[in-house]
Amino acid sequence: MSGRKTLECLLPLLVILFQAGTASARSQRNIAYRPDQVWTSAVRLLRIDLGFEVVERDAEARYVIFRYSDGEHSFPATLEIAERPTNLGVPEVTVVISVPAQPTYVELHLLDRLERKLREEMGPPVQPTPPPRPAARPDRSHDDDHGDSEENDDDDHPRDRNNNNNNSGGDDDDDDDHERDNRGDRRERRR
């Protein structure tokens, strides 16, 4: 079979595979604006700015069914807005656009246009405020018999005890014996 005939046989299969890949197209993006801002901007973008026919919309459920038009043809499409609470005080807003009969770049282009519209009309995105820091541990230096501060709470470790001048957490005689042993070890190594 010649290369041209093989290509002619494979071409319909490639077209079917390509269409199957775009049939389940669905793109989403997290957007850092309040859900009500995203909703009003999305509806205005689809209906007024782009001139798409809005078939159905539900402000409470935050979804729009519309007809995406490329100038010659129109295709069914959806836009959904989902929000999820976060511990940062600002809900995470996800916009999902689906135009099943078109390639993914069409959905991504619509998401880009929505983000641009939001920036132009609403200003910079909402910056989440970090959660409050946990309260600092109280200074226990007055409560501790050894007068140690928080930084020295782990002085009971033998390695720390040997290197710590406070000798906290251990017996002074034990530390002196240990130091003498270390000096003896050093003398033996020199010989």
C-alpha positions in Angstrom: 0.0 0.0 0.0 1.4 3.4 -0.9 2.0 6.1 1.6 -0.8 8.3 0.1 -3.4 5.5 0.4 -2.3 4.8 4.0 -2.8 8.5 4.8 -6.2 8.5 3.1 -7.3 5.5 5.2 -6.0 7.0 8.5 -7.3 10.5 8.0 -10.9 9.7 8.9 -9.7 7.8 11.9 -7.6 10.8 13.0 -10.5 13.1 12.6 -12.7 10.9 14.7 -10.1 10.7 17.4 -9.6 14.5 17.4 -13.3 15.1 17.7 -13.6 12.6 20.5 -10.8 14.5 22.3 -12.6 17.8 22.1 -16.1 16.4 22.9 -15.3 16.2 26.6 -13.5 19.5 26.7 -13.9 21.4 30.0 -11.5 24.0 31.3 -11.4 25.5 34.8 -9.5 28.2 36.6 -9.4 29.6 40.2 -10.1 33.3 40.2 -9.3 35.5 43.2 -12.5 37.6 43.1 -15.7 37.4 45.2 -18.3 35.0 43.7 -20.8 37.8 43.1 -18.2 39.8 41.2 -17.4 36.8 39.0 -21.0 36.1 38.4 -22.0 39.5 37.2 -18.9 40.0 35.1 -19.3 36.5 33.5 -22.9 37.1 32.5 -22.0 40.6 31.0 -19.0 39.1 29.2 -21.1 36.4 27.5 -24.2 38.4 26.8 -23.0 42.0 26.1 -19.3 41.9 25.3 -19.3 38.7 23.2 -22.9 38.8 22.1 -23.6 35.2 22.8 -27.2 34.0 23.3 -27.9 33.1 26.9 -30.2 30.2 26.9 -30.6 29.8 30.6 -29.0 31.2 33.7 -29.5 30.7 37.4 -27.9 33.3 39.7 -28.4 31.2 42.8 -26.8 28.1 41.4 -24.3 30.3 39.4 -24.4 28.6 36.1 -25.1 29.8 32.5 -26.1 27.8 29.5 -25.2 29.8 26.4 -24.5 29.4 22.6 -20.9 29.9 21.7 -20.6 31.5 18.3 -17.6 31.5 16.0 -19.3 33.8 13.5 -20.6 31.0 11.2 -21.8 28.4 13.6 -23.1 28.3 17.2 -22.4 25.6 19.7 -23.9 24.7 23.1 -21.7 25.8 26.1 -21.9 26.2 29.8 -20.2 28.4 32.5 -20.3 27.4 36.1 -19.0 29.2 39.2 -18.2 27.2 42.3 -17.0 28.5 45.6 -15.3 26.7 48.4 -14.6 28.3 51.8 -11.0 28.5 52.9 -9.2 29.3 56.1 -7.9 32.6 54.6 -11.2 34.5 54.9 -11.8 34.6 51.2 -13.7 31.8 49.4 -11.8 30.0 46.6 -13.8 30.7 43.4 -13.5 28.3 40.5 -14.9 29.0 37.0 -15.6 26.1 34.7 -16.3 26.7 31.1 -17.3 23.9 28.7 -17.7 24.2 24.9 -17.7 20.5 24.0 -17.7 20.9 20.2 -14.7 23.2 20.2 -11.0 22.7 21.1 -9.8 23.5 24.6 -8.2 26.8 23.6 -11.6 28.3 23.0 -12.5 27.7 26.7 -9.1 29.0 27.8 -9.6 32.1 25.7 -13.0 32.7 27.4 -11.4 32.3 30.9 -8.7 34.8 29.9 -11.3 37.3 28.7 -13.2 36.9 32.0 -10.1 37.5 34.1 -9.2 40.5 32.0 -12.7 41.9 32.4 -12.6 41.4 36.2 -9.2 43.2 36.5 -10.5 46.1 34.3 -13.8 46.5 36.1 -13.0 45.5 39.7 -9.4 46.3 40.1 -6.7 44.0 41.4 -7.8 40.6 42.7 -8.7 40.1 46.4 -5.6 39.2 48.4 -6.4 36.7 51.1 -5.4 37.7 54.6 -3.2 35.2 56.3 -4.7 33.5 59.3 -3.8 35.0 62.6 -0.6 33.7 64.1 -1.0 31.5 67.2 -0.3 33.3 70.4 3.3 33.2 71.5 4.1 30.7 74.3 4.3 32.6 77.6 7.8 33.2 79.0 8.4 30.5 81.6 11.6 31.8 82.9 10.0 32.9 86.2 8.3 29.5 86.7 11.4 27.4 86.0 13.6 26.5 89.0 16.7 26.6 86.8 16.0 30.1 85.4 16.2 28.8 81.8 14.3 30.5 79.1 12.3 28.8 76.3 15.3 28.4 74.1 16.9 26.1 76.7 13.9 23.8 77.2 15.7 20.9 75.5 18.9 21.1 77.7 18.3 17.6 79.0 19.8 16.1 75.9 23.4 14.8 76.8 24.9 16.6 73.8 23.4 19.9 74.9 24.3 19.3 78.5 28.0 18.9 77.7 28.1 22.1 75.6 25.9 24.2 77.9 27.4 26.4 80.6 24.1 26.4 82.6 24.3 22.7 83.3 20.6 22.7 83.5 18.7 19.5 83.7 21.6 17.4 85.0 23.8 16.9 88.0 26.9 19.0 88.2 29.0 16.1 89.4 28.0 14.0 86.4 29.1 16.8 84.0 32.4 17.2 85.7 33.1 13.5 85.5 32.1 13.5 81.8 34.5 16.4 81.2 37.3 14.6 82.9 36.6 11.5 80.8 36.8 13.6 77.7 40.1 15.1 78.7 41.5 11.7 79.4 40.3 10.5 76.0 42.2 13.4 74.4 45.4 12.6 76.2 45.2 9.0 75.1 44.8 10.1 71.5 47.9 12.3 71.6 50.1 9.4 72.7 
